[in-house]
Amino acid sequence: AHMGTPNSRHLYGRNVRDAAERGLRLIGYDRPGYGQSSPQPRRTVADCADDVRTICAELGIDRLATWGISGGGPHVLACAALLPDLVTAVASLASPAPYGAEGLDFFAGMGQVNIDDTRLFLTDKAAARAKMDKDRDEILATSPDDAARGIESLLTPADAAVLRGELAEYLVSSEQDGLAPGSEGWWEDNCMVRPWEFDLAEISVPVLLLHGRQDMFVPFGHGEWLAKHIPGVEARLLDNDGHLTLMQNRVPEVHAWLSEHL
């Protein structure tokens, strides 16, 4: 499973339990620069395919289905395009679409903090890095009770309602673990607004796409755009879901779908 941005290899307990009940092994990993993974400066989204192939070889896996959420979405789509001999199917949840894609208004419906951070990265790298380092310090000092602090502009009522309890504890602890060595992994996840270095049209394996209309982290228009550009995609465009609700409530149906394609 490919986690969001910022994050780490850690998996949400609720989803681990669901996988175990289905007889599935759910595996997470630190993208370069997060947690215990060494940085890979100027990495591209496509580079993750080599990491996944290496991990699978190390673990003796020759066939897998995989899912990614939020910032993990482009990375799971890269695996679909670039690892058809290894990957049987993928699910993409709340994934951003490529920046600058024709027919996409990238920022329409996006919460202000994500608009500001993305535009700052695109226009002033030094200022963007300084802000990210400050944001990292704030995350490292955050408790689960304060999980909404700093992201209020991203939280629709649907998402605010689930950002508590086990989910808030998971998100805060996973982000803190991923960012413990520094902000390099988070910084390099900006590869998502650079060219992905693969073509969605290359995808030949089954893809399930989920996106919530109440999402201000990654707006619904991104899901609609991806649904039109991924060959043969099964799209579930969900009127009442947001961003965090997909992590909280929708992964069991993703596991069920992926199980049918293993």
Secondary structure, 3 states (H helix, E strand, C coil): CECCCCCCCCCCHHHHHHHHHCCCCCCCCCCCCCCCCCCCCCCCHHHHHHHHHHHHHHHCCCCEEEEEEHHHHHHHHHHHHHCCCCEEEEEEECCCCCCCCCCCCCCCCCCHHHHHHHHHHHHCHHHHHHHHHHHHHHHHCCCHHHCCCCCHHHCCHHHHHHCCHHHHHHHHHHHHHHHCCCCHHHHHHHHHHCCCCCCHHHCCCCEEEEEECCCCCCCHHHHHHHHHHCCCCEEEEECCCCCHHHHHHHHHHHHHHHHCCC
